[in-house]
Amino acid sequence: MKLSWTQLALSVLSLGLSAALNPASAMDYPNKPITIVTPTAAGGGTDIVARIIAEKIAPTLGQPIVVSNKPGAGGTIGNQAMLREKNDGYTLFVTANSNQLIVPWIVKNAGFDPIKDFAPVSGLGIVPYVLAVNKSFPATTLAEFLARIKERPGEVYYASAGPGTLNHLIPEMLASQVGTKMEHVPYKGVAPAMADVLGGQVPVLFGSLSSVFENIKGQNLRALGVTSAQRLDILPGVPAIGEQVPGFQAEMWVGLYALAGTPQPVIERLHQAVRIALDDPDTQEKFKQLGMSTMDAGPAKLADIQQKEYSMWRDIVAASGASDR
């Protein structure tokens, strides 16, 4: 049967519309290797998470996955590199909220918008922070610490890994919420900050669980509170700060992203693969060794979390004076 020119044109238009509305499906994705970009150096926590996830989801997706490190400038180099890729699901991004949601408020012309430029796929892992003090510090409980910083605004010093890091902004957030001020002592990295807190030169550090746990266990530091919403199984006697400062919660988390405009069936396929990986006891054990727990957040939930945190960190960065914008 011959088709008229009108019928042929309509058929072509129909095919075109179908392709536009359904550019990819979970049935044919992926059909070639995938790259995961991380904006951090090899060997760091985010890089390790990226490699664990790459190894775990590759069998489910049936394709090899390589991790590409693009570190520098607080994550801006990796973000900008991602924006030069195609939004087809073959180049993915594993990054931490500290790189993704804080840096744009600190670095002038960061060159990316975490909300508009990226499509959330899945949360991966969460790292709580711990309010840790030198063992000679007068406050021995969270209540005593909060009373001290209220009674002596600007007299309690805390160390950080540098301006704009989480161990700078979390204590600024706490001080703001309780209506006081603490004095910031920045260092060039966690190691020198930790050394001076252990030595008693600076009394307080809000450190990631993995960075302070051994010294807490060895009684070189005293844990007074955790920044997670609830107490941690590994530190059962240490209260969540939110128990005494209602609504307080601040953690580092790592997530998996695709580029904005990536077809939704591809996002769903990736999310399903990640859920299988995060349910694997081996993944959970490897995360535990990093001081991390798995993060239950699919595309919609992760989008909601990052939208709320992006606004929150904007206000905290502005109040802290860390921005060079």
Residue, then its C-alpha position, 0 to 999 in steps of 0.5 A: m500500500k502506498l502512502s500519500w505525501t501527507q500520510l508519510a509526513l504525519s508518520v515521520l512527525s509521529l516518529g519524531l515526537s515519539a523520539a523527543l518524548n521518549p529519548a531513552s528507556a531503561m531497556d536500552y540503557p546503558n549500552k556502553p561504558i560509563t564514567i563517574v566524575t568526582p571533583t576531589a583528588a584520588g584517595g579522599g573520602t568522596d573518591i573512595v565512595a565513588r569507587i565503591i559505588a562504581e564497583k557495585i553498580a557495574p554488574t547491575l548495569g552490565q557495563p564497566i564504570v571508570v572514575s575520573n578525578k577532576p579536583g581543584a578550586g573547592g570542586t568548581i573544576g569538576n563541576q565545570a568539567m561536567l557541564r561540558e558533557k552530554n546529558d545522556g547518563y554516560t557521564l555521572f557525578v559523585t560529589a559531597n554537599s560541601n562541594q556542591l551546595i556551599v562552594p557556590w556561595i563562597v567562590k565568586n564565579a563558581g561557574f555552576d548552579p547545583i540546582k539547575d545544572f544537575a539532576p539528582v539520582s541518589g543519596l549515597g552516604i552520610v557522615p555526621y560531625v562530632l563536637a569534640v573538645n580537648k580533655s582539659f576543656p572545662a565543659t564536660t557535657l553538651a549542656e555545660f558547653l552551650a551554657r559556656i558559649k552563651e555566657r562568654p560570647g567570642e571567648v571560646y575558640y574552635a579550630s577548622a580546616g579552613p574558611g568555608t569548610l564544614n568544621h567552620l560553618i557548623p559551629e557558626m550555625l550552632a552559635s547563630q542558633v543559640g544566639t552567641k558567637m565563637e571565635h574561629v581559628p582556621y588551619k590549612g587542613v584537618a591534620p594541623a587543626m586536630a594537632d592543635v586541639l589535641g595539644g590544647q592550643v585551641p580547645v574545640l573542633f567540630g570534626s567528622l566522625s572518622s577524623v575524631f573517633e579514634n581520639i575519642k576512643g583513646q580519651n584524647l578528646r571528649a565528645l560532647g555532641v553529634t550533629s546528626a538528627q539522632r544519637l549514633d550507635i557508635l557513640p551511644g552516650v553522646p547526645a545529638i545537639g538537636e536534643q538541646v538546640p531544637g532543629f539543629q542538624a548538619e552533616m556531610w553527605v555524598g550523592l550521585y548526580a546526572l546532568a540536568g535534562t538526562p532522560q527520566p528512565v535513565i535516572e530511574r535505572l541508575h537509582q535502582a542500581v544504586r539501591i541494590a548497591l546500598d542494600d549490600p552488606d559489603t557496601q555498608e561495611k565499607f561505608k562504616q569504615l569511612g565513618m559513614s552510613t548509607m543514605d536513603a534518598g531517591p531523586a525526589k527526596l535528594a532534590d528536596i534535601q539539596q534545595k533546602e540546604y542550598s538556601m540554609w548554607r547561603d545564610i550561614v556563609a553570609a553570616s560567617g564572612a567566608s564568602d569572596r563573592 
